[in-house]
Amino acid sequence: METEILVSNIQRFCLHDGPGIRTTVFLKGCNLHCPWCANPENISFEPQQYFAREESKEPKGVYGKWMSLQNIYEEVMTDKLYYKNGGVTFSGGEPLLSMSKLEPLLKRLYQEKISICAETALFVPEEELQIALKYLDTLIVDIKILEEEKCKNTHGGTLKTYLRNINILNNADIDVIYRIPLIKPYTTEAENINRIVDFLQSKRYLAVELIKGHNLAEKKYQSLDKEWYRVPELSDEELCTIKSKILQNGISAEICKI
Ligand code: SF4
C-alpha cells in the first residue's frame, strides 16, 4: 500500500516559510511539547477531533487527514507557477521526523528542481536529518533554550541531540536560517540570550530571525480542550534590548513578523 502521511493543512502563498512564495505542508506529530506552541493541533501523531468554542461538546471536525505522497505532490504542484524563487516548505509539528516516509516525494520534487525547505526544532534522529540533507536546499532551525536541564524540563528535548545535529548542519551544503522564538521568560532570560549569541558566533547561516511570541493559538487550544500558556507580552524596549545585544556581537538579526 502506498505510504500515507498525516497532514493538517496545506497553505498557499506563504511569504515567511523560506525564500520566495511557498506552499507549506503542515504535518502532524512533534516529539517536543513547548508550552508556547502556536500549532497545538500538530503535536499529536494521530488525527484529533476538535470542538466548537462554545460549551457544546459536539465535535466540529478533525485535525489531520491521511494523504498519499501522490496526493500531496498533486496539491503542491498546482502552485508550480509561483515556485520560480520559492517552492515547497514542510512544517508541523516536526516535519524532520517524517523524512524517511516522505523520501520518494522529496526525491521527485528535487528531480523536478523544486526548492524544498523545512521548519524544524532539530531534536530529531540523525538518519532523518541525513535524508533531509539529500534533497532540501533550506532549513529554518529554531534556537530555543541552550541549557540541558531547562530544555528537558520545558519541552522535553535532549540538548545533546540538537547540538549533534547543529554540528552536522554546520558542515553540510544547505542554507540555514536560524529562528529565535522570544517567549518570556523561557527564551528571553539574559543568560539564554548570551548563550544564543555565543552559539551563533561559530555557526554558518543565511539569516537570523527574531520572532515575538504571541497568543494567536488561543482558539485552537480551546477547540482541543487543552490547557495553554498565555505568552506574556514582550515590550518594544525588551525586544530592542535583545536585538541590540545580538547586533553588538556582529550577528545581523531581523525581527520577523509571522
Ligand atoms: S517544536 Fe514546534 S511544533 Fe513542536 S511543540 Fe515546539 S513549537 Fe510546537
Boltz pocket constraint, residues with backbone or C-beta under 6 A from the ligand:
constraints:
  - pocket:
      binder: B
      contacts: [[A, 30], [A, 31], [A, 32], [A, 33], [A, 34], [A, 36], [A, 37], [A, 38], [A, 39], [A, 42], [A, 43], [A, 92], [A, 93], [A, 94], [A, 121], [A, 155]]
      max_distance: 6.0
